[in-house]
Amino acid sequence: MKLFFMSDIHGSIHFLNRALERFEEEKADYMVILGDELYHGARNPLPLEYNPKKVAEILNSLSDRIIAVRGNCDSEVDEMVIDFPIMATYSTILYDNKRLFLTHGHIYNESNMPKLRDGDVLIYGHTHIPKAEKVGNIYIINPGSITFPKEDNPHTYGVLEGNVFKIKDLDGNVFKEISIE
């Protein structure tokens, strides 16, 4: 199974379309969205081609392939236009005898770790900064942001296939990589 991860779309139809091109090219089975799907939030500028309604429409066309969690910019009213659940603080996927703990990062993160077992993986967004590292016996991964990268990072997404998690830029070039064996 191949999983495609993205975070922090923030209502940008431009960057969503670029990410969806990568999703199709990657031939991933499922798309995992780590929050902040529709709105830009008070701390961010308006993103390029800001159109939350169109973003919802496009994501809805893929709703049977999406696993999503709530970001700090998401609200209950968003579920009125989204055809898949987005209001859970976290979700989990059992993957090759390990748990992938999926969250946005504004509640659970490296400073407030959920209860995980050795070999489990914390995957979050929120910071807009790509990360792939092992801390103790826990893997910590952030695919970055497709719309608002920070600290001079490129616009990025993540792909998990086999036991390798790759963070790639929107041209498909590998930016960071970690084996989660």
Beta strands, then each sheet from edge to edge (+ up, - down):
strand 1: 2-6
strand 2: 30-33
strand 3: 66-68
strand 4: 90-95
strand 5: 98-103
strand 6: 121-123
strand 7: 131-135
strand 8: 138-142
strand 9: 156-161
strand 10: 164-169
strand 11: 174-179
sheet 1: 3+ 2+ 1+ 9- 10+ 11-
sheet 2: 4+ 5- 6- 8- 7+
end
